[in-house]
Each structure stands twice: as structure tokens, then as C-alpha cells.
Amino acid sequence: MGAALALGRALGVPALAMAEFLPPIEAVMVRKINEQMAAERG
């Protein structure tokens, strides 16, 4: 989370906005990674 907040700060995104948007984005990322790993296993 710290790295993501630092990236947002570097891009000029307010910390409050980053904290609000990161959890849903992370959930989608994890779901997609899991789908990709399942597809690669067969």
C-alpha cells in the first residue's frame, strides 16, 4: 500500500483518492491473476 500511495503522490493523485480507489482495484487484480493461473494449470 505504501508503494501505491507513493506512486499516486508522484502522479499528483491525492492520498485520499488513492486510499479510496486502491482496495477495489486490488480485488480485481487478484481475481484476474487467479483466473490466469487457473487457466495456465489446465
mmJSON file of the N, C-alpha and C atoms, coordinates in Angstrom:
{"data_MODEL":{"atom_site":{
"group_PDB":["ATOM","ATOM","ATOM","ATOM","ATOM","ATOM","ATOM","ATOM","ATOM","ATOM","ATOM","ATOM","ATOM","ATOM","ATOM","ATOM","ATOM","ATOM","ATOM","ATOM","ATOM","ATOM","ATOM","ATOM","ATOM","ATOM","ATOM","ATOM","ATOM","ATOM","ATOM","ATOM","ATOM","ATOM","ATOM","ATOM","ATOM","ATOM","ATOM","ATOM","ATOM","ATOM","ATOM","ATOM","ATOM","ATOM","ATOM","ATOM","ATOM","ATOM","ATOM","ATOM","ATOM","ATOM","ATOM","ATOM","ATOM","ATOM","ATOM","ATOM","ATOM","ATOM","ATOM","ATOM","ATOM","ATOM","ATOM","ATOM","ATOM","ATOM","ATOM","ATOM","ATOM","ATOM","ATOM","ATOM","ATOM","ATOM","ATOM","ATOM","ATOM","ATOM","ATOM","ATOM","ATOM","ATOM","ATOM","ATOM","ATOM","ATOM","ATOM","ATOM","ATOM","ATOM","ATOM","ATOM","ATOM","ATOM","ATOM","ATOM","ATOM","ATOM","ATOM","ATOM","ATOM","ATOM","ATOM","ATOM","ATOM","ATOM","ATOM","ATOM","ATOM","ATOM","ATOM","ATOM","ATOM","ATOM","ATOM","ATOM","ATOM","ATOM","ATOM","ATOM","ATOM","ATOM"],
"id":[1,2,3,4,5,6,7,8,9,10,11,12,13,14,15,16,17,18,19,20,21,22,23,24,25,26,27,28,29,30,31,32,33,34,35,36,37,38,39,40,41,42,43,44,45,46,47,48,49,50,51,52,53,54,55,56,57,58,59,60,61,62,63,64,65,66,67,68,69,70,71,72,73,74,75,76,77,78,79,80,81,82,83,84,85,86,87,88,89,90,91,92,93,94,95,96,97,98,99,100,101,102,103,104,105,106,107,108,109,110,111,112,113,114,115,116,117,118,119,120,121,122,123,124,125,126],
"type_symbol":["N","C","C","N","C","C","N","C","C","N","C","C","N","C","C","N","C","C","N","C","C","N","C","C","N","C","C","N","C","C","N","C","C","N","C","C","N","C","C","N","C","C","N","C","C","N","C","C","N","C","C","N","C","C","N","C","C","N","C","C","N","C","C","N","C","C","N","C","C","N","C","C","N","C","C","N","C","C","N","C","C","N","C","C","N","C","C","N","C","C","N","C","C","N","C","C","N","C","C","N","C","C","N","C","C","N","C","C","N","C","C","N","C","C","N","C","C","N","C","C","N","C","C","N","C","C"],
"label_atom_id":["N","CA","C","N","CA","C","N","CA","C","N","CA","C","N","CA","C","N","CA","C","N","CA","C","N","CA","C","N","CA","C","N","CA","C","N","CA","C","N","CA","C","N","CA","C","N","CA","C","N","CA","C","N","CA","C","N","CA","C","N","CA","C","N","CA","C","N","CA","C","N","CA","C","N","CA","C","N","CA","C","N","CA","C","N","CA","C","N","CA","C","N","CA","C","N","CA","C","N","CA","C","N","CA","C","N","CA","C","N","CA","C","N","CA","C","N","CA","C","N","CA","C","N","CA","C","N","CA","C","N","CA","C","N","CA","C","N","CA","C","N","CA","C","N","CA","C"],
"label_alt_id":[null,null,null,null,null,null,null,null,null,null,null,null,null,null,null,null,null,null,null,null,null,null,null,null,null,null,null,null,null,null,null,null,null,null,null,null,null,null,null,null,null,null,null,null,null,null,null,null,null,null,null,null,null,null,null,null,null,null,null,null,null,null,null,null,null,null,null,null,null,null,null,null,null,null,null,null,null,null,null,null,null,null,null,null,null,null,null,null,null,null,null,null,null,null,null,null,null,null,null,null,null,null,null,null,null,null,null,null,null,null,null,null,null,null,null,null,null,null,null,null,null,null,null,null,null,null],
"label_comp_id":["MET","MET","MET","GLY","GLY","GLY","ALA","ALA","ALA","ALA","ALA","ALA","LEU","LEU","LEU","ALA","ALA","ALA","LEU","LEU","LEU","GLY","GLY","GLY","ARG","ARG","ARG","ALA","ALA","ALA","LEU","LEU","LEU","GLY","GLY","GLY","VAL","VAL","VAL","PRO","PRO","PRO","ALA","ALA","ALA","LEU","LEU","LEU","ALA","ALA","ALA","MET","MET","MET","ALA","ALA","ALA","GLU","GLU","GLU","PHE","PHE","PHE","LEU","LEU","LEU","PRO","PRO","PRO","PRO","PRO","PRO","ILE","ILE","ILE","GLU","GLU","GLU","ALA","ALA","ALA","VAL","VAL","VAL","MET","MET","MET","VAL","VAL","VAL","ARG","ARG","ARG","LYS","LYS","LYS","ILE","ILE","ILE","ASN","ASN","ASN","GLU","GLU","GLU","GLN","GLN","GLN","MET","MET","MET","ALA","ALA","ALA","ALA","ALA","ALA","GLU","GLU","GLU","ARG","ARG","ARG","GLY","GLY","GLY"],
"label_asym_id":["A","A","A","A","A","A","A","A","A","A","A","A","A","A","A","A","A","A","A","A","A","A","A","A","A","A","A","A","A","A","A","A","A","A","A","A","A","A","A","A","A","A","A","A","A","A","A","A","A","A","A","A","A","A","A","A","A","A","A","A","A","A","A","A","A","A","A","A","A","A","A","A","A","A","A","A","A","A","A","A","A","A","A","A","A","A","A","A","A","A","A","A","A","A","A","A","A","A","A","A","A","A","A","A","A","A","A","A","A","A","A","A","A","A","A","A","A","A","A","A","A","A","A","A","A","A"],
"label_entity_id":["1","1","1","1","1","1","1","1","1","1","1","1","1","1","1","1","1","1","1","1","1","1","1","1","1","1","1","1","1","1","1","1","1","1","1","1","1","1","1","1","1","1","1","1","1","1","1","1","1","1","1","1","1","1","1","1","1","1","1","1","1","1","1","1","1","1","1","1","1","1","1","1","1","1","1","1","1","1","1","1","1","1","1","1","1","1","1","1","1","1","1","1","1","1","1","1","1","1","1","1","1","1","1","1","1","1","1","1","1","1","1","1","1","1","1","1","1","1","1","1","1","1","1","1","1","1"],
"label_seq_id":[1,1,1,2,2,2,3,3,3,4,4,4,5,5,5,6,6,6,7,7,7,8,8,8,9,9,9,10,10,10,11,11,11,12,12,12,13,13,13,14,14,14,15,15,15,16,16,16,17,17,17,18,18,18,19,19,19,20,20,20,21,21,21,22,22,22,23,23,23,24,24,24,25,25,25,26,26,26,27,27,27,28,28,28,29,29,29,30,30,30,31,31,31,32,32,32,33,33,33,34,34,34,35,35,35,36,36,36,37,37,37,38,38,38,39,39,39,40,40,40,41,41,41,42,42,42],
"pdbx_PDB_ins_code":[null,null,null,null,null,null,null,null,null,null,null,null,null,null,null,null,null,null,null,null,null,null,null,null,null,null,null,null,null,null,null,null,null,null,null,null,null,null,null,null,null,null,null,null,null,null,null,null,null,null,null,null,null,null,null,null,null,null,null,null,null,null,null,null,null,null,null,null,null,null,null,null,null,null,null,null,null,null,null,null,null,null,null,null,null,null,null,null,null,null,null,null,null,null,null,null,null,null,null,null,null,null,null,null,null,null,null,null,null,null,null,null,null,null,null,null,null,null,null,null,null,null,null,null,null,null],
"Cartn_x":[0.833,0.0,0.873,1.971,2.864,3.413,3.799,4.339,3.269,2.057,0.969,0.652,0.673,0.436,1.558,2.79,3.917,3.79,3.374,3.177,2.089,0.993,-0.077,0.392,1.186,1.724,2.585,3.415,4.289,3.48,2.317,1.457,0.514,0.557,-0.288,-1.688,-1.889,-3.203,-3.272,-4.305,-4.407,-4.429,-3.79,-3.701,-5.087,-6.025,-7.383,-8.026,-7.814,-8.358,-7.693,-6.388,-5.681,-6.199,-6.351,-6.829,-8.248,-9.026,-10.399,-10.452,-9.603,-9.664,-8.845,-7.806,-6.924,-7.583,-8.37,-8.945,-9.773,-10.674,-11.42,-10.527,-9.532,-8.611,-7.807,-7.346,-6.576,-7.423,-8.68,-9.562,-9.688,-9.841,-9.94,-8.618,-7.506,-6.206,-6.005,-6.319,-6.147,-7.051,-8.288,-9.227,-8.717,-8.22,-7.725,-6.457,-5.576,-4.371,-4.743,-5.685,-6.131,-6.752,-7.543,-8.135,-7.051,-6.05,-4.967,-4.173,-3.896,-3.152,-3.958,-5.271,-6.124,-6.151,-6.191,-6.219,-4.902,-3.798,-2.493,-2.306,-2.985,-2.887,-3.701,-4.631,-5.393,-6.8],
"Cartn_y":[-1.191,0.0,1.249,1.19,2.351,2.718,1.704,1.966,2.553,2.045,2.561,4.008,4.323,5.71,6.62,6.131,6.923,7.15,6.125,6.27,7.299,7.205,8.182,9.591,9.748,11.069,11.597,10.722,11.137,11.557,10.942,11.274,12.436,12.929,14.055,13.662,12.396,11.932,12.101,12.724,12.908,11.556,11.524,10.286,9.751,10.621,10.185,9.459,9.966,9.305,7.952,7.882,6.604,5.591,6.018,5.119,4.64,5.464,5.098,4.123,4.319,3.52,2.235,2.177,1.02,-0.301,-0.377,-1.683,-2.341,-1.62,-2.278,-2.681,-1.855,-2.176,-3.422,-3.495,-4.658,-5.926,-5.839,-7.007,-7.536,-6.649,-7.06,-7.663,-7.06,-7.585,-9.001,-9.233,-10.562,-11.574,-11.192,-12.094,-12.475,-11.499,-11.771,-12.622,-12.362,-13.184,-14.623,-14.817,-16.16,-16.859,-16.134,-16.713,-17.131,-16.289,-16.58,-17.806,-17.888,-19.045,-20.33,-20.263,-21.444,-21.88,-20.929,-21.242,-21.893,-21.44,-21.99,-23.406,-23.74,-25.079,-26.099,-25.613,-26.521,-26.518],
"Cartn_z":[0.0,0.0,0.0,0.717,0.77,-0.593,-1.359,-2.691,-3.602,-3.49,-4.322,-3.964,-2.686,-2.278,-2.766,-2.719,-3.222,-4.721,-5.449,-6.89,-7.175,-6.434,-6.602,-6.314,-5.252,-4.902,-6.04,-6.615,-7.717,-8.942,-9.108,-10.248,-9.961,-8.723,-8.359,-7.928,-7.616,-7.156,-5.641,-5.13,-3.683,-2.95,-1.776,-0.987,-0.646,-0.359,-0.022,-1.199,-2.407,-3.597,-3.798,-3.615,-3.758,-2.742,-1.51,-0.465,-0.769,-1.418,-1.756,-2.936,-3.935,-5.158,-5.121,-4.301,-4.318,-3.92,-2.861,-2.492,-3.6,-4.283,-5.36,-6.536,-6.834,-7.928,-7.572,-6.323,-5.883,-5.962,-5.583,-5.639,-7.066,-8.026,-9.433,-9.899,-9.511,-9.909,-9.383,-8.129,-7.543,-8.24,-8.497,-9.171,-10.558,-11.307,-12.66,-12.642,-11.691,-11.579,-11.263,-10.353,-10.015,-11.219,-12.005,-13.216,-14.207,-14.374,-15.3,-14.839,-13.547,-13.026,-13.194,-12.98,-13.145,-14.599,-15.517,-16.948,-17.382,-16.823,-17.187,-16.658,-15.556,-14.981,-15.784,-16.566,-17.393,-17.057],
"occupancy":[1.0,1.0,1.0,1.0,1.0,1.0,1.0,1.0,1.0,1.0,1.0,1.0,1.0,1.0,1.0,1.0,1.0,1.0,1.0,1.0,1.0,1.0,1.0,1.0,1.0,1.0,1.0,1.0,1.0,1.0,1.0,1.0,1.0,1.0,1.0,1.0,1.0,1.0,1.0,1.0,1.0,1.0,1.0,1.0,1.0,1.0,1.0,1.0,1.0,1.0,1.0,1.0,1.0,1.0,1.0,1.0,1.0,1.0,1.0,1.0,1.0,1.0,1.0,1.0,1.0,1.0,1.0,1.0,1.0,1.0,1.0,1.0,1.0,1.0,1.0,1.0,1.0,1.0,1.0,1.0,1.0,1.0,1.0,1.0,1.0,1.0,1.0,1.0,1.0,1.0,1.0,1.0,1.0,1.0,1.0,1.0,1.0,1.0,1.0,1.0,1.0,1.0,1.0,1.0,1.0,1.0,1.0,1.0,1.0,1.0,1.0,1.0,1.0,1.0,1.0,1.0,1.0,1.0,1.0,1.0,1.0,1.0,1.0,1.0,1.0,1.0],
"B_iso_or_equiv":[0.0,0.0,0.0,0.0,0.0,0.0,0.0,0.0,0.0,0.0,0.0,0.0,0.0,0.0,0.0,0.0,0.0,0.0,0.0,0.0,0.0,0.0,0.0,0.0,0.0,0.0,0.0,0.0,0.0,0.0,0.0,0.0,0.0,0.0,0.0,0.0,0.0,0.0,0.0,0.0,0.0,0.0,0.0,0.0,0.0,0.0,0.0,0.0,0.0,0.0,0.0,0.0,0.0,0.0,0.0,0.0,0.0,0.0,0.0,0.0,0.0,0.0,0.0,0.0,0.0,0.0,0.0,0.0,0.0,0.0,0.0,0.0,0.0,0.0,0.0,0.0,0.0,0.0,0.0,0.0,0.0,0.0,0.0,0.0,0.0,0.0,0.0,0.0,0.0,0.0,0.0,0.0,0.0,0.0,0.0,0.0,0.0,0.0,0.0,0.0,0.0,0.0,0.0,0.0,0.0,0.0,0.0,0.0,0.0,0.0,0.0,0.0,0.0,0.0,0.0,0.0,0.0,0.0,0.0,0.0,0.0,0.0,0.0,0.0,0.0,0.0],
"pdbx_formal_charge":[null,null,null,null,null,null,null,null,null,null,null,null,null,null,null,null,null,null,null,null,null,null,null,null,null,null,null,null,null,null,null,null,null,null,null,null,null,null,null,null,null,null,null,null,null,null,null,null,null,null,null,null,null,null,null,null,null,null,null,null,null,null,null,null,null,null,null,null,null,null,null,null,null,null,null,null,null,null,null,null,null,null,null,null,null,null,null,null,null,null,null,null,null,null,null,null,null,null,null,null,null,null,null,null,null,null,null,null,null,null,null,null,null,null,null,null,null,null,null,null,null,null,null,null,null,null],
"auth_seq_id":[1,1,1,2,2,2,3,3,3,4,4,4,5,5,5,6,6,6,7,7,7,8,8,8,9,9,9,10,10,10,11,11,11,12,12,12,13,13,13,14,14,14,15,15,15,16,16,16,17,17,17,18,18,18,19,19,19,20,20,20,21,21,21,22,22,22,23,23,23,24,24,24,25,25,25,26,26,26,27,27,27,28,28,28,29,29,29,30,30,30,31,31,31,32,32,32,33,33,33,34,34,34,35,35,35,36,36,36,37,37,37,38,38,38,39,39,39,40,40,40,41,41,41,42,42,42],
"auth_comp_id":["MET","MET","MET","GLY","GLY","GLY","ALA","ALA","ALA","ALA","ALA","ALA","LEU","LEU","LEU","ALA","ALA","ALA","LEU","LEU","LEU","GLY","GLY","GLY","ARG","ARG","ARG","ALA","ALA","ALA","LEU","LEU","LEU","GLY","GLY","GLY","VAL","VAL","VAL","PRO","PRO","PRO","ALA","ALA","ALA","LEU","LEU","LEU","ALA","ALA","ALA","MET","MET","MET","ALA","ALA","ALA","GLU","GLU","GLU","PHE","PHE","PHE","LEU","LEU","LEU","PRO","PRO","PRO","PRO","PRO","PRO","ILE","ILE","ILE","GLU","GLU","GLU","ALA","ALA","ALA","VAL","VAL","VAL","MET","MET","MET","VAL","VAL","VAL","ARG","ARG","ARG","LYS","LYS","LYS","ILE","ILE","ILE","ASN","ASN","ASN","GLU","GLU","GLU","GLN","GLN","GLN","MET","MET","MET","ALA","ALA","ALA","ALA","ALA","ALA","GLU","GLU","GLU","ARG","ARG","ARG","GLY","GLY","GLY"],
"auth_asym_id":["A","A","A","A","A","A","A","A","A","A","A","A","A","A","A","A","A","A","A","A","A","A","A","A","A","A","A","A","A","A","A","A","A","A","A","A","A","A","A","A","A","A","A","A","A","A","A","A","A","A","A","A","A","A","A","A","A","A","A","A","A","A","A","A","A","A","A","A","A","A","A","A","A","A","A","A","A","A","A","A","A","A","A","A","A","A","A","A","A","A","A","A","A","A","A","A","A","A","A","A","A","A","A","A","A","A","A","A","A","A","A","A","A","A","A","A","A","A","A","A","A","A","A","A","A","A"],
"auth_atom_id":["N","CA","C","N","CA","C","N","CA","C","N","CA","C","N","CA","C","N","CA","C","N","CA","C","N","CA","C","N","CA","C","N","CA","C","N","CA","C","N","CA","C","N","CA","C","N","CA","C","N","CA","C","N","CA","C","N","CA","C","N","CA","C","N","CA","C","N","CA","C","N","CA","C","N","CA","C","N","CA","C","N","CA","C","N","CA","C","N","CA","C","N","CA","C","N","CA","C","N","CA","C","N","CA","C","N","CA","C","N","CA","C","N","CA","C","N","CA","C","N","CA","C","N","CA","C","N","CA","C","N","CA","C","N","CA","C","N","CA","C","N","CA","C","N","CA","C"],
"pdbx_PDB_model_num":[1,1,1,1,1,1,1,1,1,1,1,1,1,1,1,1,1,1,1,1,1,1,1,1,1,1,1,1,1,1,1,1,1,1,1,1,1,1,1,1,1,1,1,1,1,1,1,1,1,1,1,1,1,1,1,1,1,1,1,1,1,1,1,1,1,1,1,1,1,1,1,1,1,1,1,1,1,1,1,1,1,1,1,1,1,1,1,1,1,1,1,1,1,1,1,1,1,1,1,1,1,1,1,1,1,1,1,1,1,1,1,1,1,1,1,1,1,1,1,1,1,1,1,1,1,1]
}}}
